[in-house]
Amino acid sequence: TVIAHGDYRLDNTVVGGDGKVRAVLDWELCTLGDPLADLGTFSAYWADRPESDDATPAPPARMLPATALPGFPRRAELAERYAKASGRDVSDLPYYVAFAMWKLACIVEGVFVRYATGAMGSDTSGAEMFARSVIDRAEAAKRALAQL
């Protein structure tokens, strides 16, 4: 059991010019828990670079999450580094990624309901984007569980 951040991801950190994390922000979801829960959340948010092939051109860099740009390690490499540095077994990491994706689906569902009911203002045109995101995250959770 460790102090688990609960929403650990790159954009909840302050990174120095040398690439080292200088601070971790946004602690309101912290709790005592399994350390792999934070690694699962981190992995769920981490986007790998698109595989390049001739049939599917990569999207422009401005459309990619920062972690999908050249210079960032791949998700699997981060898990390997974590396992080596911590001495923890990460073979069940897909379970924790699935949990993180399901948690995100539930959070986005709440946002969807607020948009769809007009609680976020009279313009409800963005509601369908959130509805699709709920489904995408639930499907990602299912894919992660299939890796176990």
C-alpha positions as CSV (number, residue, x, y, z in Angstrom):
1,T,0.0,0.0,0.0
2,V,1.3,3.4,-1.0
3,I,0.0,7.0,-1.3
4,A,-1.6,6.8,-4.7
5,H,-2.0,10.0,-6.6
6,G,-5.2,8.9,-8.3
7,D,-4.8,11.0,-11.5
8,Y,-1.1,10.6,-12.3
9,R,-0.3,11.7,-15.8
10,L,2.2,13.9,-17.6
11,D,0.0,17.0,-17.6
12,N,-0.3,16.8,-13.8
13,T,3.5,17.3,-13.5
14,V,5.9,20.2,-13.7
15,V,8.9,19.0,-15.8
16,G,12.2,20.8,-15.8
17,G,14.3,21.6,-18.8
18,D,16.4,18.5,-18.1
19,G,13.2,16.3,-18.5
20,K,13.0,15.5,-14.8
21,V,9.7,15.8,-12.9
22,R,10.1,18.8,-10.5
23,A,6.6,18.7,-9.0
24,V,3.4,16.6,-9.1
25,L,0.1,18.6,-9.1
26,D,-3.6,17.9,-8.6
27,W,-3.7,15.7,-5.6
28,E,-7.4,15.8,-4.8
29,L,-7.9,12.1,-5.8
30,C,-5.1,10.8,-3.7
31,T,-5.7,7.8,-1.4
32,L,-3.9,4.9,0.1
33,G,-3.8,2.1,-2.5
34,D,-2.0,-0.1,-4.9
35,P,0.9,1.6,-6.6
36,L,0.0,-0.1,-9.9
37,A,-3.2,2.0,-10.0
38,D,-1.1,5.1,-10.7
39,L,1.0,3.3,-13.3
40,G,-2.3,2.1,-14.9
41,T,-3.7,5.6,-15.0
42,F,-0.3,7.0,-16.3
43,S,-0.4,4.3,-19.0
44,A,-4.0,4.9,-19.9
45,Y,-3.2,8.6,-20.6
46,W,0.1,7.9,-22.4
47,A,-0.2,7.9,-26.2
48,D,2.4,6.0,-28.2
49,R,3.7,7.4,-31.5
50,P,1.7,6.1,-34.4
51,E,3.2,3.2,-36.3
52,S,4.3,4.5,-39.6
53,D,3.4,2.6,-42.8
54,D,2.7,3.5,-46.3
55,A,-1.0,2.8,-46.1
56,T,-1.8,5.1,-43.1
57,P,0.1,8.4,-43.0
58,A,0.7,9.7,-39.5
59,P,-1.4,12.7,-38.4
60,P,0.3,16.1,-38.3
61,A,2.3,16.6,-35.1
62,R,0.0,19.4,-34.0
63,M,-2.9,16.8,-33.7
64,L,-0.9,14.3,-31.6
65,P,-0.7,14.2,-27.8
66,A,2.8,15.3,-26.6
67,T,3.8,11.8,-25.6
68,A,3.2,10.6,-29.2
69,L,5.9,12.9,-30.5
70,P,9.4,11.9,-31.2
71,G,11.7,11.8,-28.1
72,F,9.1,10.3,-25.8
73,P,9.5,6.6,-24.8
74,R,6.8,4.1,-25.7
75,R,4.3,3.0,-23.1
76,A,5.8,-0.5,-22.8
77,E,9.3,1.0,-22.2
78,L,7.9,3.1,-19.4
79,A,6.4,0.0,-17.8
80,E,9.7,-1.8,-18.1
81,R,11.5,1.2,-16.5
82,Y,9.0,1.2,-13.7
83,A,9.4,-2.5,-13.0
84,K,13.2,-2.2,-13.0
85,A,13.3,0.8,-10.7
86,S,10.6,-0.4,-8.3
87,G,11.2,-4.1,-8.3
88,R,7.4,-4.6,-8.8
89,D,5.8,-7.1,-11.1
90,V,3.9,-5.3,-13.8
91,S,2.5,-8.4,-15.5
92,D,-1.0,-7.5,-14.4
93,L,-0.7,-3.9,-15.7
94,P,-3.5,-4.4,-18.3
95,Y,-5.9,-4.8,-15.4
96,Y,-4.9,-1.4,-13.9
97,V,-5.1,0.2,-17.4
98,A,-8.6,-1.2,-17.8
99,F,-9.6,0.1,-14.3
100,A,-8.2,3.6,-15.3
101,M,-10.1,3.5,-18.6
102,W,-13.3,2.5,-16.9
103,K,-12.9,5.2,-14.3
104,L,-12.3,7.8,-17.1
105,A,-15.4,6.5,-18.9
106,C,-17.5,7.1,-15.8
107,I,-16.0,10.6,-15.4
108,V,-16.7,11.5,-19.0
109,E,-20.2,10.1,-18.7
110,G,-20.9,12.7,-16.0
111,V,-19.5,15.4,-18.3
112,F,-21.7,14.1,-21.1
113,V,-24.8,14.3,-19.0
114,R,-24.1,17.8,-17.9
115,Y,-23.6,18.9,-21.6
116,A,-26.6,17.0,-22.9
117,T,-28.9,18.4,-20.2
118,G,-27.7,22.0,-20.8
119,A,-26.0,22.3,-17.4
120,M,-22.9,23.5,-19.2
121,G,-24.8,26.2,-21.1
122,S,-27.3,26.3,-23.9
123,D,-24.9,25.0,-26.6
124,T,-25.2,21.2,-26.3
125,S,-23.5,20.5,-29.7
126,G,-20.4,19.0,-28.0
127,A,-22.4,16.4,-26.1
128,E,-22.0,13.7,-28.8
129,M,-18.2,14.0,-28.6
130,F,-18.4,13.1,-24.9
131,A,-20.8,10.3,-25.6
132,R,-18.4,8.8,-28.2
133,S,-15.5,9.3,-25.7
134,V,-17.4,7.2,-23.0
135,I,-17.8,4.4,-25.5
136,D,-14.2,4.6,-26.7
137,R,-12.8,4.5,-23.1
138,A,-15.1,1.5,-22.2
139,E,-13.9,-0.3,-25.4
140,A,-10.3,0.5,-24.4
141,A,-10.9,-1.0,-21.0
142,K,-12.2,-4.2,-22.6
143,R,-9.1,-4.4,-24.9
144,A,-6.8,-3.9,-21.9
145,L,-8.5,-6.8,-20.1
146,A,-8.1,-9.0,-23.2
147,Q,-4.3,-8.7,-22.7
148,L,-4.4,-10.6,-19.4
